[in-house]
Amino acid sequence: MRSLTPVTEADLANLACPYCGTTTPPDAEWVVEAVRAWGLCGWRIAGDGQTDALLLVAPSQSEPAAVLVMQLWVAPNATGRGLGKRLVQGAAAALKANGATTILSRGSRSHPSCSVPPRDFLRAVGFTRQLDERYYRLDLNRAVASRNPFQALLDRVTAALQGPGEPAAGGLSPRAVSSPD
């Protein structure tokens, strides 16, 4: 079973990009800043002893409460399974809980890499294009619901039990209004 887990500086030596071989030194300035801010520098999805997807982040120097994507990849044998989306969603939820409001990333159409993910992928997981086509942003206030998960579950169960045409709370369904005979 694959699981989403945090990445710390101790994990970095074993997390080379499967496309270009890039590894991040644990003493890189942005890694130190990320660990100081959040206690981690990213997330990964791993299963069967191998990392299938990786997202490394750093605090943005240009925007307070923003996070910058430093590296993002999904292993070639794991693409097309939704792992990238799951990775971004999990990281977004954790970052929002830690006070972040935005995730920023550069994106590329012609030369994607682990440090500049494909723009089509960024769009597919909810990022929007900035004025400059190379930069993308994910607004966490829009992307991450801050509702209580139990309330959301209760709402879905209530809606399912009401069935089609049933009144919403306090409303009347068309069947509830009697027609004159």
ChimeraX attribute file (.defattr): number of C-alpha atoms within 10 A of each C-alpha:
attribute: neighborCount
match mode: 1-to-1
recipient: residues
	/A:1	6
	/A:2	14
	/A:3	14
	/A:4	18
	/A:5	15
	/A:6	18
	/A:7	21
	/A:8	19
	/A:9	19
	/A:10	11
	/A:11	12
	/A:12	18
	/A:13	11
	/A:14	11
	/A:15	17
	/A:16	14
	/A:17	21
	/A:18	16
	/A:19	12
	/A:20	9
	/A:21	9
	/A:22	14
	/A:23	14
	/A:24	18
	/A:25	13
	/A:26	16
	/A:27	12
	/A:28	10
	/A:29	10
	/A:30	19
	/A:31	25
	/A:32	17
	/A:33	17
	/A:34	21
	/A:35	18
	/A:36	12
	/A:37	13
	/A:38	16
	/A:39	15
	/A:40	20
	/A:41	26
	/A:42	27
	/A:43	22
	/A:44	29
	/A:45	23
	/A:46	17
	/A:47	12
	/A:48	9
	/A:49	7
	/A:50	13
	/A:51	21
	/A:52	22
	/A:53	26
	/A:54	27
	/A:55	23
	/A:56	25
	/A:57	25
	/A:58	25
	/A:59	25
	/A:60	18
	/A:61	11
	/A:62	9
	/A:63	12
	/A:64	11
	/A:65	16
	/A:66	22
	/A:67	24
	/A:68	20
	/A:69	20
	/A:70	22
	/A:71	21
	/A:72	24
	/A:73	24
	/A:74	25
	/A:75	16
	/A:76	11
	/A:77	8
	/A:78	13
	/A:79	13
	/A:80	10
	/A:81	10
	/A:82	11
	/A:83	22
	/A:84	26
	/A:85	18
	/A:86	17
	/A:87	24
	/A:88	22
	/A:89	17
	/A:90	17
	/A:91	22
	/A:92	23
	/A:93	16
	/A:94	16
	/A:95	22
	/A:96	21
	/A:97	13
	/A:98	12
	/A:99	12
	/A:100	19
	/A:101	21
	/A:102	24
	/A:103	25
	/A:104	23
	/A:105	27
	/A:106	22
	/A:107	25
	/A:108	20
	/A:109	13
	/A:110	8
	/A:111	9
	/A:112	13
	/A:113	17
	/A:114	21
	/A:115	19
	/A:116	20
	/A:117	21
	/A:118	19
	/A:119	22
	/A:120	12
	/A:121	15
	/A:122	22
	/A:123	15
	/A:124	11
	/A:125	17
	/A:126	18
	/A:127	23
	/A:128	18
	/A:129	18
	/A:130	13
	/A:131	8
	/A:132	8
	/A:133	13
	/A:134	14
	/A:135	17
	/A:136	22
	/A:137	21
	/A:138	24
	/A:139	19
	/A:140	23
	/A:141	13
	/A:142	11
	/A:143	17
	/A:144	18
	/A:145	12
	/A:146	12
	/A:147	8
	/A:148	8
	/A:149	10
	/A:150	9
	/A:151	10
	/A:152	12
	/A:153	11
	/A:154	11
	/A:155	12
	/A:156	11
	/A:157	11
	/A:158	13
	/A:159	14
	/A:160	10
	/A:161	10
	/A:162	12
	/A:163	9
	/A:164	9
	/A:165	11
	/A:166	15
	/A:167	15
	/A:168	11
	/A:169	8
	/A:170	6
	/A:171	9
	/A:172	12
	/A:173	12
	/A:174	11
	/A:175	10
	/A:176	11
	/A:177	8
	/A:178	7
	/A:179	7
	/A:180	4
	/A:181	3
